[in-house]
Amino acid sequence: MSDTMTMQRWVAFGPAGAVGSVLRRDDGYVVQMMSDGRYRGVYPSLNVAKQALHAAMGVGAERPEFREH
């Protein structure tokens, strides 16, 4: 038997291209912004992580489109 780890990642796209991503881990969902490469925290659900990424884009930013990769 072998153990297989499957990673899920969602990339957030705004009008100018990729702005960040959400990575699923064993302990939750991690948000990373493309602008600085920093991880923004671990969130309990995909929806909360998407909201956090959108908030990190700044006031007035349109909600990005998330695509699973």
N, C-alpha and C positions, 0 to 999 in steps of 0.2 A: 504494500500500500504506500501511497505517497500523499502528502498533504499539498493541496493547491490553494494558494491565496489569490483571490480575485479582487482586484482594486476597481473601484468605480470612481470616475471623475466627471464632473460637469464643468464645462468651460462657459463663462459668461461673455457674451458679445454685445457691445454697444455700437453706436453709429460709426465709431472710428476703429472698430476691431475688438480683439480680445481684451478684456479689462481685469479678469480674475478667474479663479477656479474654486471649486468645492471638491474636496477629496473625502471619500468615505473610508474611515478607519474603524478598528475594533472599538475604540472609545468614543466615537461620534463622527461628526462632519467638520473638517478643517477648511477654513477660508484662507485663500492666499490671493493677494492683489498683484497684478502684473507690474504696477507702477514702482513698487519697492521690493517685491519678492518676499515680504514678511508674512508670516502666518498671523492671522488675526484672532485666533482662538478656536476652541473646539465647541461645537454646538450639538444639542441632543437630537435634532432632526434635520432633514434636508431642507425643509421649508424655512426653518429658523436660520439656517446657514445662508440660504439664498437672500433672506431679508437682511442679514448682517452684511453681506457683500454689497447689496444695493445701497445700504446706509453708508458704507465706507466710500462709495463713489462721490458723496457730497450732496448738498442740498440742491434740489432741482434736477438732478440727473434722472434720465428716463430709466425705467427698470430694464435691465439687460435681458437678452434672450439666452436661456441656458440650454446647452446641447451636451448630451452624454457622450463621452469619448472612452 
